[in-house]
Amino acid sequence: MRKRRTTQKTPLTRPRKSGAPKNRRRLEQRRRLVALGMDESAVEKLTSREILTLLKHPVKVAKAHGAQS
């Protein structure tokens, strides 16, 4: 007997990432770096990989760039 879709219960296709959520995440990450004290123009020049690396160590970023809070 053949297995039916109702018994498999697994998705046939994997959902793909769309551009809008990715852009929203990147914008939020940039805003977090600015909140930690980095200059906005310096953050704009960073690549997305560099931004993620800096966000792994927020205390170091705040000390190096002097947080305003």
C-alpha angles and dihedrals in degrees: 000000000000123000113240128217091250092061097045096056094187125123115256095210130029115235112249126224113254126213099246098063091044092052090047091053092049092049091050091049091052090050090052091054091050089050089053089059106267119140113258094229091052091051091052090058094054123098120236091253092053090049091053091048092052092048090057088070108035095162092058091048092050092049094046095048101031111244115233095218 
